[in-house]
Amino acid sequence: MSRTHHPVAVVAGGSAGVGRATVDALLDRGYRVAVLARGQERLDEMAAELGDRIWTEAVDVSDGTLLDQAANRIVAEFGVPEIWVNSAMLTSFSPFDKVDETEFRKITETTYLGTVNGCRAALRIMSRGNIVNVGSGLAYVSVPNQAAYCGAKHAVEGFTQALRIEIRQAGRPITLSMVQLPAVNTPQFDWARNRMDRKPQPAPPIFQPEVAARGILRAIDTDAREMLVGGSVLKLMVGNILAPDVVESRLEDQGVRMQKSDRPTEDGPDNLDGPVRDQAANAHGPYDSRAYDDGLIVDGDLMRKALVFGGAAAILGLGILVGRSTKPANGSSPQQDLNGATAVPSYHRPVEYRS
């Protein structure tokens, strides 16, 4: 008698935000998903909701030894993964001179070294498939008040390129992709450390986490080297190439203000030293009414070729038009891709079932 086999994926940082949206998207594809995160309460909530379709373990990705041990248990108890997504992150909305070495190190160790540790564990247990490192448009253009996070995302970009070359040299059938995300409506804006005089917000335009998850799946589907999500990331990339001085001048004037919401600050715990308790395992943050539920998703290499052969002005103009053509989630309309075709909400790679 044949037995249905569901392929296995791993999402590190999968109990909230983009990671949680990616877990849900992979489950919709027919994968079983191993979810790694620091917060046991949120993992228990997900296990109660999703049952045996997921496997969970509380682990801090900044600890490579513990992450390796978790990877071993995934193989033994759940199966060998075909997909591994590194999505864990920490940040602090603070001027650099207010961030001491310990705080800066924690953000770097989770956001950067957590990705390094995830890649190391994935390469050790995977025989083939896809590894996706979740990046940010801030890997191209940094913003004030998030120096540690921006530095970590720049580091992830450099590390990913070096490792991708080594994987290809070794001839391993594993694709390593980078997905650069825009500002996303996630719970981090309620629980990240904040020293600004208002609660933080994603610097507009804001996108829903499902848009980010679709970008991650598109990278997997196409074995892309890099995927850009949101017209705002496209504009950051082009702006940094053409006029970095102008970009920095604008951020000098507006960069902090763009990260401040109209909500007052609140006393309460943040997630830098550990997960915040009594917070649900949600993908969405507090800005649903202002977030786009659709967005441009394009291959970064194709964009660079278009920049060379099609002209920078045309691409920048496209980014501006994309920004004008979208509507927030409460009245959204589909965007168009570069060929004028309507962008579909998701891209489905058929899941192979084996007996």
RODO-2510 file (C-alpha; in nm, 4 decimals, decimal comma):
residues 355
     n   res          X          Y          Z
     1     m     0,0000     0,0000     0,0000
     2     s     0,1342     0,3441    -0,0910
     3     r     0,1727     0,6142     0,1716
     4     t     0,1371     0,9826     0,0900
     5     h     0,4560     1,1777     0,1529
     6     h     0,4405     1,5467     0,2312
     7     p     0,7680     1,7337     0,1822
     8     v     0,9194     1,9122     0,4799
     9     a     1,0139     2,2781     0,5180
    10     v     1,1782     2,4673     0,8057
    11     v     1,1059     2,8279     0,9029
    12     a     1,3400     2,9814     1,1592
    13     g     1,1669     3,2738     1,3250
    14     g     0,8322     3,1265     1,2255
    15     s     0,6027     3,2127     1,5169
    16     a     0,5172     3,5706     1,4149
    17     g     0,5405     3,8263     1,1367
    18     v     0,6834     3,7296     0,7989
    19     g     0,7925     3,3919     0,9345
    20     r     0,4393     3,3060     1,0453
    21     a     0,2949     3,4157     0,7096
    22     t     0,5527     3,1929     0,5380
    23     v     0,4563     2,8961     0,7549
    24     d     0,0924     2,9411     0,6526
    25     a     0,1843     2,9753     0,2839
    26     l     0,3933     2,6578     0,2917
    27     l     0,1164     2,4662     0,4677
    28     d    -0,1212     2,5798     0,1930
    29     r     0,1223     2,4271    -0,0574
    30     g     0,1028     2,0876     0,1153
    31     y     0,4299     2,1037     0,3065
    32     r     0,4731     2,0005     0,6656
    33     v     0,6634     2,2746     0,8432
    34     a     0,9125     2,2681     1,1274
    35     v     0,8812     2,5984     1,3131
    36     l     1,1731     2,7326     1,5169
    37     a     1,1393     3,0368     1,7436
    38     r     1,2322     3,1559     2,0918
    39     g     0,8808     3,1819     2,2349
    40     q     0,7395     2,8534     2,3641
    41     e     0,3938     3,0028     2,4262
    42     r     0,3479     3,1050     2,0635
    43     l     0,4790     2,7695     1,9427
    44     d     0,2300     2,5902     2,1680
    45     e    -0,0475     2,8083     2,0279
    46     m     0,0519     2,7165     1,6722
    47     a     0,0743     2,3464     1,7567
    48     a    -0,2764     2,3536     1,9048
    49     e    -0,4084     2,5301     1,5954
    50     l    -0,2239     2,3372     1,3232
    51     g    -0,1735     1,9926     1,4740
    52     d     0,0667     1,7435     1,3252
    53     r     0,1193     1,9501     1,0112
    54     i     0,3871     2,1371     1,2054
    55     w     0,6752     2,0445     1,4335
    56     t     0,7955     2,3028     1,6829
    57     e     1,0935     2,3704     1,9031
    58     a     1,1894     2,6729     2,1101
    59     v     1,5439     2,7671     2,0134
    60     d     1,7471     3,0858     1,9899
    61     v     1,9000     3,0908     1,6416
    62     s     2,1972     3,2916     1,7685
    63     d     2,3155     2,9736     1,9434
    64     g     2,4573     2,7561     1,6657
    65     t     2,4954     2,4481     1,8854
    66     l     2,1312     2,4531     1,9933
    67     l     2,0182     2,5156     1,6359
    68     d     2,2228     2,2188     1,5133
    69     q     2,0620     1,9993     1,7777
    70     a     1,7169     2,1169     1,6701
    71     a     1,8043     2,0374     1,3070
    72     n     1,9021     1,6839     1,4068
    73     r     1,5669     1,6374     1,5798
    74     i     1,3810     1,7688     1,2756
    75     v     1,5410     1,4979     1,0625
    76     a     1,4823     1,2244     1,3197
    77     e     1,1244     1,3157     1,4120
    78     f     0,9813     1,4982     1,1109
    79     g     1,1896     1,4318     0,8018
    80     v     1,4679     1,5764     0,5875
    81     p     1,3679     1,9269     0,4747
    82     e     1,3646     2,0455     0,1153
    83     i     1,3209     2,4101     0,2139
    84     w     1,4800     2,6168     0,4901
    85     v     1,3797     2,9810     0,5454
    86     n     1,5842     3,2073     0,7763
    87     s     1,3513     3,4827     0,8994
    88     a     1,4487     3,5510     1,2629
    89     m     1,5380     3,9107     1,3477
    90     l     1,5710     4,1681     1,6248
    91     t     1,5940     4,5446     1,6067
    92     s     1,6023     4,8547     1,8240
    93     f     1,4535     5,1883     1,7216
    94     s     1,7256     5,3918     1,8860
    95     p     2,0034     5,6378     1,7995
    96     f     2,3390     5,4616     1,7776
    97     d     2,4821     5,6465     2,0768
    98     k     2,2017     5,5068     2,2946
    99     v     2,2724     5,1442     2,1956
   100     d     2,5431     4,9825     2,4071
   101     e     2,7646     4,6990     2,2924
   102     t     2,5491     4,4283     2,4496
   103     e     2,2332     4,5496     2,2761
   104     f     2,4078     4,5924     1,9425
   105     r     2,5569     4,2453     1,9740
   106     k     2,2203     4,0797     2,0473
   107     i     2,0639     4,2318     1,7361
   108     t     2,3622     4,1279     1,5241
   109     e     2,3792     3,7771     1,6658
   110     t     2,0115     3,7073     1,5966
   111     t     1,9647     3,8887     1,2658
   112     y     2,3020     3,8117     1,1076
   113     l     2,4610     3,5185     1,2901
   114     g     2,1205     3,3536     1,3264
   115     t     2,1026     3,3460     0,9463
   116     v     2,4589     3,2112     0,9272
   117     n     2,3758     2,9401     1,1804
   118     g     2,0576     2,8527     0,9935
   119     c     2,2451     2,8118     0,6655
   120     r     2,5081     2,5939     0,8332
   121     a     2,2447     2,3672     0,9876
   122     a     2,0432     2,3502     0,6646
   123     l     2,3437     2,2578     0,4510
   124     r     2,4379     1,9846     0,6953
   125     i     2,1002     1,8072     0,6847
   126     m     1,9621     1,8903     0,3391
   127     s     2,0468     1,6860     0,0325
   128     r     1,8696     1,9163    -0,2154
   129     g     1,6222     2,2001    -0,2269
   130     n     1,6115     2,5700    -0,1395
   131     i     1,7483     2,7902     0,1361
   132     v     1,6014     3,1406     0,1564
   133     n     1,7556     3,4212     0,3600
   134     v     1,5046     3,6943     0,4351
   135     g     1,6632     4,0315     0,3741
   136     s     1,5433     4,3875     0,3503
   137     g     1,5515     4,6911     0,1269
   138     l     1,7610     4,8322     0,4115
   139     a     2,0428     4,6108     0,2840
   140     y     2,0654     4,8700     0,0028
   141     v     1,9803     5,1902     0,1885
   142     s     2,0201     5,2172     0,5656
   143     v     1,8033     5,4351     0,7849
   144     p     1,8810     5,6258     1,1053
   145     n     1,7813     5,4768     1,4412
   146     q     1,8317     5,1172     1,3216
   147     a     2,2088     5,0984     1,2729
   148     a     2,2451     4,7500     1,4232
   149     y     1,9643     4,6001     1,2161
   150     c     2,0784     4,7694     0,8938
   151     g     2,4347     4,6546     0,9510
   152     a     2,3140     4,2990     1,0070
   153     k     2,1085     4,2985     0,6859
   154     h     2,4072     4,4307     0,4890
   155     a     2,6128     4,1498     0,6425
   156     v     2,3536     3,8888     0,5446
   157     e     2,3713     4,0136     0,1862
   158     g     2,7502     3,9754     0,1700
   159     f     2,7494     3,6390     0,3462
   160     t     2,4766     3,5015     0,1196
   161     q     2,6662     3,5893    -0,1968
   162     a     2,9869     3,4246    -0,0751
   163     l     2,8055     3,1099     0,0380
   164     r     2,6057     3,0866    -0,2850
   165     i     2,9280     3,0762    -0,4851
   166     e     3,0693     2,8028    -0,2616
   167     i     2,7534     2,5926    -0,2967
   168     r     2,7762     2,6186    -0,6749
   169     q     3,1473     2,5333    -0,6687
   170     a     3,0646     2,2200    -0,4708
   171     g     2,7980     2,1213    -0,7245
   172     r     2,5325     2,0745    -0,4583
   173     p     2,1694     2,0747    -0,5815
   174     i     2,0716     2,3470    -0,3347
   175     t     1,9664     2,6997    -0,4330
   176     l     2,0429     2,9853    -0,1940
   177     s     1,8193     3,2887    -0,2443
   178     m     1,7946     3,6329    -0,0897
   179     v     1,4539     3,8003    -0,0635
   180     q     1,4655     4,1759    -0,0025
   181     l     1,1538     4,2955     0,1770
   182     p     0,9820     4,6347     0,2040
   183     a     0,8289     4,7759     0,5219
   184     v     0,5944     4,5038     0,6483
   185     n     0,3075     4,5195     0,8980
   186     t     0,4385     4,2764     1,1606
   187     p     0,4138     4,2611     1,5428
   188     q     0,7732     4,3841     1,5825
   189     f     0,6420     4,7401     1,5966
   190     d     0,4642     4,6555     1,9214
   191     w     0,7461     4,4689     2,0914
   192     a     1,0809     4,5930     1,9557
   193     r     1,2961     4,8093     2,1833
   194     n     1,2114     5,1730     2,1200
   195     r     1,3714     5,4971     2,2367
   196     m     1,1773     5,7291     2,0072
   197     d     0,9106     5,9598     2,1488
   198     r     0,6358     5,7748     1,9580
   199     k     0,5635     5,4100     1,8877
   200     p     0,7497     5,2880     1,5782
   201     q     0,5840     5,2115     1,2470
   202     p     0,7001     5,0554     0,9198
   203     a     0,8215     5,3436     0,7022
   204     p     0,5459     5,3786     0,4376
   205     p     0,4479     5,2277     0,2035
   206     i     0,3523     4,9368     0,4280
   207     f     0,2815     4,5846     0,3004
   208     q     0,1072     4,2904     0,4611
   209     p     0,3253     3,9915     0,5603
   210     e     0,1486     3,7703     0,3059
   211     v     0,3093     3,9798     0,0306
   212     a     0,6499     3,8991     0,1793
   213     a     0,5603     3,5299     0,1997
   214     r     0,4648     3,5304    -0,1680
   215     g     0,8056     3,6774    -0,2489
   216     i     0,9733     3,3975    -0,0548
   217     l     0,7718     3,1335    -0,2384
   218     r     0,8461     3,2995    -0,5722
   219     a     1,2187     3,2763    -0,4966
   220     i     1,1747     2,9054    -0,4235
   221     d     0,9634     2,8450    -0,7323
   222     t     1,2096     3,0114    -0,9689
   223     d     1,5401     2,9321    -0,7918
   224     a     1,6076     3,3059    -0,8008
   225     r     1,9354     3,4473    -0,6779
   226     e     1,7530     3,7487    -0,5389
   227     m     1,3908     3,8580    -0,5267
   228     l     1,2732     4,2154    -0,4695
   229     v     0,9370     4,2626    -0,2991
   230     g     0,7482     4,5899    -0,3293
   231     g     0,8052     4,8875    -0,5548
   232     s     0,9645     5,0690    -0,2618
   233     v     1,2548     4,8203    -0,2559
   234     l     1,3008     4,8722    -0,6298
   235     k     1,3216     5,2461    -0,5781
   236     l     1,5701     5,2053    -0,2923
   237     m     1,7931     4,9877    -0,5102
   238     v     1,7838     5,2274    -0,8055
   239     g     1,8175     5,5352    -0,5882
   240     n     2,1234     5,3931    -0,4135
   241     i     2,2863     5,3275    -0,7521
   242     l     2,2039     5,6611    -0,9139
   243     a     2,2003     5,9171    -0,6355
   244     p     2,3068     5,7865    -0,2946
   245     d     2,3823     6,1391    -0,1767
   246     v     2,0277     6,2492    -0,2546
   247     v     1,8848     5,9439    -0,0786
   248     e     2,0943     6,0080     0,2323
   249     s     1,9979     6,3742     0,2317
   250     r     1,6301     6,2831     0,2271
   251     l     1,6785     6,0305     0,5060
   252     e     1,8665     6,2898     0,7087
   253     d     1,5575     6,5064     0,6880
   254     q     1,2797     6,2455     0,7025
   255     g     1,4303     5,9099     0,8053
   256     v     1,3421     5,9258     1,1738
   257     r     1,0011     6,0857     1,1210
   258     m     0,9020     5,8131     0,8729
   259     q     0,9549     5,5521     1,1439
   260     k     0,7343     5,7256     1,4006
   261     s     0,3634     5,6515     1,4254
   262     d     0,0982     5,8741     1,5798
   263     r     0,0699     5,6344     1,8754
   264     p     0,2206     5,7326     2,2095
   265     t     0,4989     5,5245     2,3575
   266     e     0,4036     5,2727     2,6241
   267     d     0,5914     5,1275     2,9161
   268     g     0,6286     4,7552     2,8861
   269     p     0,8683     4,4747     2,7985
   270     d     1,0433     4,4479     2,4649
   271     n     1,1721     4,1346     2,2950
   272     l     1,5447     4,2049     2,2969
   273     d     1,6289     3,9907     2,5979
   274     g     1,3616     3,7299     2,5334
   275     p     1,0209     3,6750     2,3768
   276     v     0,7379     3,8956     2,5024
   277     r     0,4823     3,6857     2,6868
   278     d     0,1089     3,6943     2,6250
   279     q     0,1517     3,7901     2,2594
   280     a    -0,0296     3,5777     2,0019
   281     a     0,1401     3,3953     1,7159
   282     n     0,0203     3,6466     1,4581
   283     a     0,1629     3,7422     1,1220
   284     h     0,0038     4,0890     1,1266
   285     g     0,0993     4,3908     1,3320
   286     p    -0,1087     4,6974     1,4254
   287     y    -0,1230     4,8651     1,0834
   288     d    -0,3740     4,6559     0,8883
   289     s    -0,5756     4,9591     0,7773
   290     r    -0,2701     5,1166     0,6124
   291     a    -0,1061     4,8080     0,4613
   292     y    -0,1161     4,6929     0,0985
   293     d    -0,2203     4,3327     0,0476
   294     d    -0,0546     4,3118    -0,2947
   295     g     0,2790     4,4267    -0,4260
   296     l     0,5318     4,4043    -0,7062
   297     i     0,7567     4,0959    -0,6857
   298     v     1,0434     4,0879    -0,9340
   299     d     1,3714     3,9084    -0,9904
   300     g     1,6555     4,1347    -0,8794
   301     d     1,8852     4,0230    -1,1605
   302     l     1,6224     4,1034    -1,4219
   303     m     1,5872     4,4468    -1,2665
   304     r     1,9590     4,5095    -1,2947
   305     k     1,9573     4,4069    -1,6600
   306     a     1,6625     4,6358    -1,7207
   307     l     1,8552     4,9120    -1,5491
   308     v     2,1467     4,8642    -1,7879
   309     f     1,9542     4,8048    -2,1083
   310     g     1,6259     4,9838    -2,0451
   311     g     1,7431     5,2948    -1,8721
   312     a     1,7402     5,3962    -1,5104
   313     a     1,4752     5,6630    -1,5628
   314     a     1,2282     5,4110    -1,7014
   315     i     1,2744     5,1817    -1,4036
   316     l     1,2459     5,4609    -1,1518
   317     g     0,9342     5,5812    -1,3283
   318     l     0,7911     5,2315    -1,3068
   319     g     0,8553     5,2279    -0,9339
   320     i     0,6719     5,5574    -0,8930
   321     l     0,3779     5,4330    -1,0969
   322     v     0,3641     5,1123    -0,8947
   323     g     0,3508     5,3175    -0,5776
   324     r     0,0588     5,5193    -0,7143
   325     s    -0,1329     5,2223    -0,8504
   326     t    -0,1661     5,0265    -0,5271
   327     k    -0,4393     5,0646    -0,2703
   328     p    -0,4389     4,9640     0,0968
   329     a    -0,5798     4,6337     0,2109
   330     n    -0,9267     4,7766     0,2710
   331     g    -0,9599     4,8590    -0,0970
   332     s    -0,6798     4,6796    -0,2758
   333     s    -0,6366     4,6280    -0,6448
   334     p    -0,3853     4,4081    -0,8251
   335     q    -0,0609     4,5568    -0,9408
   336     q     0,0949     4,4860    -1,2776
   337     d     0,4221     4,3183    -1,3515
   338     l     0,6807     4,4534    -1,5934
   339     n     0,5046     4,3078    -1,8940
   340     g     0,1737     4,4709    -1,8058
   341     a     0,0165     4,1462    -1,6901
   342     t    -0,1846     4,1428    -1,3706
   343     a     0,0189     4,0073    -1,0798
   344     v    -0,1488     3,6987    -0,9371
   345     p    -0,1692     3,6689    -0,5591
   346     s     0,0626     3,3701    -0,5301
   347     y     0,2739     3,1343    -0,7345
   348     h     0,2211     2,7660    -0,6801
   349     r     0,4854     2,5091    -0,7495
   350     p     0,3179     2,1679    -0,7677
   351     v     0,4072     1,9624    -0,4624
   352     e     0,5420     1,6216    -0,5544
   353     y     0,3792     1,3367    -0,3645
   354     r     0,5720     1,0151    -0,3475
   355     s     0,4711     0,6741    -0,2325
***
